[in-house]
Amino acid sequence: MMVPVQVVVVFVIGAAFLMAAIGYAFYRKLEGSAEPTNRLSNALATVGGVIAGGAMLWELAHQGIFT
């Protein structure tokens, strides 16, 4: 079964937010910050998780698993 392009695009956007959160935390750690995560990285990770999770649920709904 093919995955709709819209689901893939939404999932990639969510994954990009997650990667931005990881990259930002890593950058702060390299700068020597004692606390590498802050509100921005937490917000990016939350938004990315919600978007990527929503895309996965969207695909499951598309496959008819909830009916």
GIZIUR-V121036 format. One record per helix or strand. SS is the DSSP state (@ for helix, = for strand). FROM is the first residue (numbers start at 0). TO is the last residue. If there is no record, write none. Layout:
ss/from/to
SS/FROM/TO
SS/FROM/TO
//
This chain:
ss/from/to
@/4/29
@/38/61
//
